[in-house]
Amino acid sequence: MRIALHSVIAEGAIEDYRSHHARIPDSLRDLFDVAGIHDWTIWRSGRNLFHLVECDDFEATMRIVEASPANDSWQADIGRFVEGFHGPDGEEGFTPIEQVWALAAQRATGS
């Protein structure tokens, strides 16, 4: 499954975020393997970050990730540069944003 997330870089922290996120710790990468994350890509537009997460089951994955000391360490480090995550209607929270359209889905239905 593919999940999109939206977060915002803290004011004045773009370069710090970029340099700290150029490579994640090996322990976090290994945790992602265990949790069923196949890929995680992040794009930036201004202070806005858009994440595309490819995983087996997002809710199960997040339970594994959130229970890990490797994630706690990473959040303590990278969290200094992130203002927060936002859901599909701008509310605060680690909630996937809404998919509106996909070319592959349209092709599959023939519409």
Number of C-alpha atoms within 10 A of each C-alpha: 10 16 17 19 20 24 21 19 23 17 10 10 14 17 11 15 18 14 9 13 14 8 9 11 14 10 15 18 15 12 19 20 14 13 19 18 22 14 12 14 10 14 11 15 8 9 15 17 16 17 18 16 19 17 20 14 14 17 10 12 18 16 11 15 20 12 10 14 13 17 19 14 14 15 14 10 14 15 15 13 21 20 15 14 20 18 17 15 9 11 10 13 14 14 17 19 17 12 10 5 8 8 7 9 10 10 9 8 7 7 6
